[in-house]
Amino acid sequence: MKHFRTMLALIGGLAASSALAQTVNLDPQGSGPVTGALAWIQGTLMGSVATAVAVIAVAGIGFMMLSGRMNWRFGATVIIGLFILFGAGSIVAGIQSVASNG
């Protein structure tokens, strides 16, 4: 009987959490300055300056890998990191799409 009550409480808790997940407010009141600051950081990380630095980094890594002065594994790690940095918007949009459909 004790295990039955525990199981019922667990099921009730899971049902309540899925109902609460539907009331998400994307931009709460008063978050304007925070949202603006984060948008500035995103623009800086993905803007033209970041793109120019990434191109220079990939070119430098490519020359070092071709001349044998850099480990191929480390070079590939840096390049994959750049893919993740510049693809972050698409990655997050995909995750949000899967979460909203599920």
ChimeraX commands (.cxc) that place a marker at each C-alpha (Angstrom):
marker #1 position 0.00,0.00,0.00 radius 0.5
marker #1 position 2.87,2.35,0.81 radius 0.5
marker #1 position 4.47,1.76,-2.61 radius 0.5
marker #1 position 1.13,2.37,-4.31 radius 0.5
marker #1 position 0.85,5.82,-2.69 radius 0.5
marker #1 position 4.41,6.66,-3.67 radius 0.5
marker #1 position 3.72,5.64,-7.26 radius 0.5
marker #1 position 0.52,7.71,-7.33 radius 0.5
marker #1 position 2.37,10.76,-5.99 radius 0.5
marker #1 position 5.07,10.33,-8.62 radius 0.5
marker #1 position 2.54,10.09,-11.45 radius 0.5
marker #1 position 0.67,13.12,-10.12 radius 0.5
marker #1 position 3.89,15.11,-9.93 radius 0.5
marker #1 position 4.81,14.26,-13.51 radius 0.5
marker #1 position 1.36,15.24,-14.76 radius 0.5
marker #1 position 1.59,18.59,-12.97 radius 0.5
marker #1 position 5.03,19.36,-14.37 radius 0.5
marker #1 position 3.90,18.79,-17.95 radius 0.5
marker #1 position 0.93,21.13,-17.38 radius 0.5
marker #1 position 3.20,23.81,-15.91 radius 0.5
marker #1 position 5.57,23.59,-18.87 radius 0.5
marker #1 position 2.89,25.02,-21.15 radius 0.5
marker #1 position 2.81,28.42,-19.42 radius 0.5
marker #1 position 6.21,29.73,-20.55 radius 0.5
marker #1 position 6.53,33.48,-21.08 radius 0.5
marker #1 position 9.37,34.17,-23.53 radius 0.5
marker #1 position 10.05,37.79,-22.57 radius 0.5
marker #1 position 8.96,38.59,-19.03 radius 0.5
marker #1 position 8.19,42.17,-18.07 radius 0.5
marker #1 position 11.29,44.20,-17.22 radius 0.5
marker #1 position 13.72,42.04,-19.18 radius 0.5
marker #1 position 14.36,44.69,-21.86 radius 0.5
marker #1 position 17.85,45.76,-20.66 radius 0.5
marker #1 position 18.97,42.16,-20.15 radius 0.5
marker #1 position 17.64,41.13,-23.56 radius 0.5
marker #1 position 19.38,44.12,-25.16 radius 0.5
marker #1 position 22.71,43.26,-23.53 radius 0.5
marker #1 position 22.48,39.64,-24.59 radius 0.5
marker #1 position 21.58,40.68,-28.14 radius 0.5
marker #1 position 24.69,42.89,-28.18 radius 0.5
marker #1 position 26.86,39.97,-27.03 radius 0.5
marker #1 position 25.33,37.74,-29.71 radius 0.5
marker #1 position 25.95,40.37,-32.36 radius 0.5
marker #1 position 29.56,40.71,-31.23 radius 0.5
marker #1 position 30.16,36.95,-31.21 radius 0.5
marker #1 position 28.57,36.40,-34.62 radius 0.5
marker #1 position 29.19,39.73,-36.33 radius 0.5
marker #1 position 31.66,40.76,-38.99 radius 0.5
marker #1 position 34.59,41.12,-36.58 radius 0.5
marker #1 position 34.09,37.58,-35.28 radius 0.5
marker #1 position 33.77,36.28,-38.83 radius 0.5
marker #1 position 37.04,37.95,-39.86 radius 0.5
marker #1 position 38.83,36.55,-36.80 radius 0.5
marker #1 position 37.43,33.07,-37.52 radius 0.5
marker #1 position 38.63,33.20,-41.14 radius 0.5
marker #1 position 42.11,34.22,-40.01 radius 0.5
marker #1 position 42.11,31.46,-37.37 radius 0.5
marker #1 position 41.06,28.78,-39.86 radius 0.5
marker #1 position 43.67,29.94,-42.36 radius 0.5
marker #1 position 46.39,29.95,-39.69 radius 0.5
marker #1 position 45.40,26.52,-38.42 radius 0.5
marker #1 position 45.30,25.20,-41.98 radius 0.5
marker #1 position 48.83,26.43,-42.72 radius 0.5
marker #1 position 50.13,25.01,-39.44 radius 0.5
marker #1 position 48.48,21.65,-40.09 radius 0.5
marker #1 position 49.85,21.50,-43.64 radius 0.5
marker #1 position 53.37,22.30,-42.48 radius 0.5
marker #1 position 53.22,19.67,-39.72 radius 0.5
marker #1 position 53.53,22.13,-36.83 radius 0.5
marker #1 position 50.09,21.38,-35.36 radius 0.5
marker #1 position 48.38,18.20,-34.27 radius 0.5
marker #1 position 45.54,17.33,-36.67 radius 0.5
marker #1 position 43.25,16.48,-33.79 radius 0.5
marker #1 position 43.67,19.91,-32.16 radius 0.5
marker #1 position 43.15,21.66,-35.50 radius 0.5
marker #1 position 39.97,19.71,-36.16 radius 0.5
marker #1 position 38.74,20.55,-32.65 radius 0.5
marker #1 position 39.16,24.28,-33.30 radius 0.5
marker #1 position 37.37,24.08,-36.65 radius 0.5
marker #1 position 34.48,22.05,-35.15 radius 0.5
marker #1 position 34.25,24.66,-32.38 radius 0.5
marker #1 position 33.84,27.39,-34.99 radius 0.5
marker #1 position 31.08,25.39,-36.68 radius 0.5
marker #1 position 29.29,25.14,-33.34 radius 0.5
marker #1 position 29.80,28.86,-32.61 radius 0.5
marker #1 position 28.41,30.07,-35.92 radius 0.5
marker #1 position 25.74,27.37,-36.07 radius 0.5
marker #1 position 24.51,28.02,-32.53 radius 0.5
marker #1 position 21.38,29.81,-33.72 radius 0.5
marker #1 position 20.36,26.88,-35.92 radius 0.5
marker #1 position 21.21,24.36,-33.21 radius 0.5
marker #1 position 19.06,26.17,-30.63 radius 0.5
marker #1 position 16.20,26.62,-33.12 radius 0.5
marker #1 position 16.27,22.87,-33.82 radius 0.5
marker #1 position 16.21,22.03,-30.12 radius 0.5
marker #1 position 13.32,24.44,-29.53 radius 0.5
marker #1 position 11.43,22.93,-32.46 radius 0.5
marker #1 position 11.84,19.41,-31.09 radius 0.5
marker #1 position 10.88,20.54,-27.57 radius 0.5
marker #1 position 7.73,22.33,-28.74 radius 0.5
marker #1 position 6.59,19.36,-30.84 radius 0.5
marker #1 position 7.23,16.84,-28.07 radius 0.5
marker link #1:1,2 radius 0.2
marker link #1:2,3 radius 0.2
marker link #1:3,4 radius 0.2
marker link #1:4,5 radius 0.2
marker link #1:5,6 radius 0.2
marker link #1:6,7 radius 0.2
marker link #1:7,8 radius 0.2
marker link #1:8,9 radius 0.2
marker link #1:9,10 radius 0.2
marker link #1:10,11 radius 0.2
marker link #1:11,12 radius 0.2
marker link #1:12,13 radius 0.2
marker link #1:13,14 radius 0.2
marker link #1:14,15 radius 0.2
marker link #1:15,16 radius 0.2
marker link #1:16,17 radius 0.2
marker link #1:17,18 radius 0.2
marker link #1:18,19 radius 0.2
marker link #1:19,20 radius 0.2
marker link #1:20,21 radius 0.2
marker link #1:21,22 radius 0.2
marker link #1:22,23 radius 0.2
marker link #1:23,24 radius 0.2
marker link #1:24,25 radius 0.2
marker link #1:25,26 radius 0.2
marker link #1:26,27 radius 0.2
marker link #1:27,28 radius 0.2
marker link #1:28,29 radius 0.2
marker link #1:29,30 radius 0.2
marker link #1:30,31 radius 0.2
marker link #1:31,32 radius 0.2
marker link #1:32,33 radius 0.2
marker link #1:33,34 radius 0.2
marker link #1:34,35 radius 0.2
marker link #1:35,36 radius 0.2
marker link #1:36,37 radius 0.2
marker link #1:37,38 radius 0.2
marker link #1:38,39 radius 0.2
marker link #1:39,40 radius 0.2
marker link #1:40,41 radius 0.2
marker link #1:41,42 radius 0.2
marker link #1:42,43 radius 0.2
marker link #1:43,44 radius 0.2
marker link #1:44,45 radius 0.2
marker link #1:45,46 radius 0.2
marker link #1:46,47 radius 0.2
marker link #1:47,48 radius 0.2
marker link #1:48,49 radius 0.2
marker link #1:49,50 radius 0.2
marker link #1:50,51 radius 0.2
marker link #1:51,52 radius 0.2
marker link #1:52,53 radius 0.2
marker link #1:53,54 radius 0.2
marker link #1:54,55 radius 0.2
marker link #1:55,56 radius 0.2
marker link #1:56,57 radius 0.2
marker link #1:57,58 radius 0.2
marker link #1:58,59 radius 0.2
marker link #1:59,60 radius 0.2
marker link #1:60,61 radius 0.2
marker link #1:61,62 radius 0.2
marker link #1:62,63 radius 0.2
marker link #1:63,64 radius 0.2
marker link #1:64,65 radius 0.2
marker link #1:65,66 radius 0.2
marker link #1:66,67 radius 0.2
marker link #1:67,68 radius 0.2
marker link #1:68,69 radius 0.2
marker link #1:69,70 radius 0.2
marker link #1:70,71 radius 0.2
marker link #1:71,72 radius 0.2
marker link #1:72,73 radius 0.2
marker link #1:73,74 radius 0.2
marker link #1:74,75 radius 0.2
marker link #1:75,76 radius 0.2
marker link #1:76,77 radius 0.2
marker link #1:77,78 radius 0.2
marker link #1:78,79 radius 0.2
marker link #1:79,80 radius 0.2
marker link #1:80,81 radius 0.2
marker link #1:81,82 radius 0.2
marker link #1:82,83 radius 0.2
marker link #1:83,84 radius 0.2
marker link #1:84,85 radius 0.2
marker link #1:85,86 radius 0.2
marker link #1:86,87 radius 0.2
marker link #1:87,88 radius 0.2
marker link #1:88,89 radius 0.2
marker link #1:89,90 radius 0.2
marker link #1:90,91 radius 0.2
marker link #1:91,92 radius 0.2
marker link #1:92,93 radius 0.2
marker link #1:93,94 radius 0.2
marker link #1:94,95 radius 0.2
marker link #1:95,96 radius 0.2
marker link #1:96,97 radius 0.2
marker link #1:97,98 radius 0.2
marker link #1:98,99 radius 0.2
marker link #1:99,100 radius 0.2
marker link #1:100,101 radius 0.2
marker link #1:101,102 radius 0.2
view
